[in-house]
Every structure is written in structure tokens, then in C-alpha cells.
């Protein structure tokens, strides 16, 4: 199969934009993120990863793919399997048929990841574009070049258990009726993101940030587990699934594209404002990391204040964004 | 973030890989560029790895002193905890905890050992001892 790999900042938006491009739809990663209204924030204390709460800066897994179905008038097939054997057979059959297949996998069981990046995180996405002997040919969008993975390893990664278990999930398009992005879907997608970020639910959007700030405020500076918690917040922001600042910068790219598409120069200004907010997230991450490393005294209250400041700025930002597309 | 502020700090946890990042160029446009990694990421990732390595090390000593079964060492070595090993192996958490005790682990039948072996991706013979 002739397939062109392109690196992306985030796995799911990268997989779907590469897949769309393969099927003749010019789609950037930032357009995929924006058009699917996947930018978000959620603090989910009842879902634990190694005993620490899940903090998400985007909508749940599959939201980016599913969010593109309506605007592109597309139909995708999603399949999960009871047994790894059935999953492998189906994947091989599709590849033999010339299909480009998206998979959800664990990160831990993929041997091509650097050892220190291999954690039990189950919502990674990648594309399989062929098989060579026992190796699958993989376009993992967070890597610079295509990679290979032995079938036994890929099978383990696809059928990993635990939180967000992929159950061998694979997906591929059955039809993509629309080949270009229209202005109406972009406006609709922006409105939806605004709604998510300003949602009247305590754990979602800017209110979720404030709730996380309150949780952080309560950490004891002397308890070693506080450092684990702080490090975890930054990892969820920066490392696992790209996270906070990363997503803000990608969304800024989307707003820039939207400014042209909708012919609304004020969206260009909103894009620049979001870059400043993204910088604020990075400053927060750096300060937190310095505390983890012991270069600065551990001060959860100071971090909580910064989080509240981010929430404040994002609240104002999304209110103005709402007005800009009204 | 401006293009020239994109970190190129050679984050060791990336193992030589580069990430794609979005930043603002001199004309104010958002563009993509490659980053060799950032200090903040390296710190928090190494911290998370270190916590797991420490847990495995402590477990290893407990096993050597006869206070824990080798399963506890291998669980941490595979970057898991009781909750995850329970989800992966299908044993209730209280049973996993029980099997972390040497006495109960030693009495495990073949088929239970096989479930742990499958969950951890290690042969049974490896599970029964320390490396």
C-alpha cells in the first residue's frame, strides 16, 4: 500500500488526519482536533491510574474520530473482539484487502516505545498499513518515521486489560462523502467546544480546573505522595496524550484555519490569545516539575493559585470565543 | 510559544526521539516543528519511573527476607500495582494481595500461576523466583 506517514503531536488527531489524507481529504491535525470539538478539560477523581486521578485535557478516546463523522459525512466501522486470535485474523484480512486500519492499544506493550515512556496507558492510537512476514508495518503518529512491531507484541498491546481497555478496537472508513471542510461545521464545532469548557458540571471545563486546584490546595507539602500527585498532573498535561498546553497550541492552529475559512479575522486574534494561555500551562508545568525535582520548595498552594489563574483566563477566553462565532 | 522557544533540551526519556510541537513563527502563524524534549517532561517522567523502580527494589528486598512472594517484585517490575494486576489477571484485589504473601503464593496451583504468567507476560518459572 502506498501510504504517507506524517508525524503529529497527538496520537488520535494524528491517526485520523493521516487516515483522512490517505482517503483524499486534505485535513490537518489541528483541523481534526477542532472540528471534532475534542478540546476539553476533565478532572475524574473516581478513575485511578496507579492510584492517581485521571485528568484529561480532551474528550474521551474515540471522540476525535467520531466527532469527524458528521462534518465529513463519513461512516466508519468500529470493531472489538473477544479473543486476540479473532482480532488478529480480522486485521490480517483487512490488510490483505488493502485497507488502512486504525487501532487502539496500550503503550506499555509496544516494544518500539522508549523504555521510560512505557506505562500502562491503554488509549494510544496508531495506524497499520501493511504486514511484512511476522511484522506489522505501523504508522504511529507520535513517531518521526513509520515503525514495525512483531505480531505477538501488537496483539498484547491491542488486548491489554485495565482502565480504558481497548478490547482489540479497530476502525476504518466505509465512506467519506464530503472531501472538504465547510464553514457551517466549523462554527458548530467551536460552539460545542465553548459549551464543553463552560459546562455547568463541576468536574468538566473551567470548573474542573478549579476543582483540581482545590484538591491540590489540600496536599500536604511534607507528604512524599504530594510530589507524586504534582508530577502526575504534569504528566497528564505534557506527556500522556499530549495534554494541556499541547492541545491549546494545536487548537490555536485550528482557530487560525477557521479565521480564513469563515473569513473572521477576530478568530486569528483568539488564536494568538490561546497561545498565551498555552504558555501559562507550560509555565505551570515547569514550576511544578521544579518542585518535583526539589529545586524549589514543594508548595501545592502556589500551584493551585496558578491553576485558578489558568481557569480564569480560559473562562474569559471561551466567553469571547462564543461571542466571536455568535 | 514562539518557534525559537521550542525546547531542544535532549530529554533523556525520549531516547533520541523527537516530538512534533505547535508554535508561533515570526509572522504570528501557528506552525509545526520538532522538539528534542523538555526538562519539565523529563523530570516528571523520570520521577514516575523512579517511583516504580523504588517499589520494585523494596519488593525485592522483602522477597529476599521471606516477607513477600516473588509476584510482588514482578508486579512492580512490570510497572503494575495491585489494582492493575487484579484487572489484568482477573483475580479479585484481595486475592492478589493474598498471593503477594509467600505462603499463599507457594501453594498456588498451576492454572492460577498461568493466569499471572499471562497477565505479566512472563514464564511461570521466572515468576517463581527473582532475577
Interface residues (C-beta under 8 A of the other chain):
Chain A: X7 X8 X9 X29 X30 X48 X50 X51 X108 X109 X114 X115 X116 X117 X118 X119 X120 X142 X143 X144 X156 X160 X161 X162 X163 X165 X227 X228 X231 X232 X234 X235 X238 X239 X245 X246 X249 X250 X252 X253 X256 X271 X272 X275 X278 X279 X282 X285 X286 X288 X289 X290 X292 X293
Chain B: X1 X12 X13 X14 X15 X16 X17 X18 X19 X20 X21 X22 X23 X24 X28 X29 X30 X32 X34 X38 X39 X40 X41 X43 X44 X45 X46 X47 X48 X49 X51 X79 X80 X81 X83 X84 X87 X88 X119 X121
